[in-house]
Amino acid sequence: MSTLVIGGDRIETIRRELGEFGLQDIEHWNGRKPADSRKSIPERIKLVVMVTDQLSHSLLYNATISSTRMGLPIIYTRRAAHELRSKLAELYSKNLPKPALMQISSGWSLPLNASLMSY
């Protein structure tokens, strides 16, 4: 499953956590350029992760509106890996075996928990 990470300069730990859940196709917008807030989210993206402690308000607002209109699940997290891990575990069932996660990453859909979409 394609994932868009918005915010943060160095996201190696975030990439590692996403990889643990079978999410390997990761696109990153660091949000440092003013034009980043006007970018449109690609159609292939299925999950949006926003690193809120390193994100401008305009980019947060625009990306949230775009993601919501596209019907994409959004995870709001700080740069802490343990916080992202717990939110991913809520999003995807903890009891889901690794092969099933790999199938999800190749395009299959899974019912998502809407409670994570609150900010």
QUIMOSUL-V866743 format. One record per helix or strand of 3 or more residues. SS is the DSSP state (@ for helix, = for strand). FROM is the first residue (numbers start at 1). LEN is the number of residues. If there is no record, write none. Layout:
ss: <SS,SS>
from: <FROM,FROM>
len: <LEN,LEN>
This chain:
ss: <=,@,=,@,=,@,@,=,@,@,@>
from: <2,12,26,34,45,52,57,73,81,98,114>
len: <5,9,4,5,7,3,14,5,11,8,4>
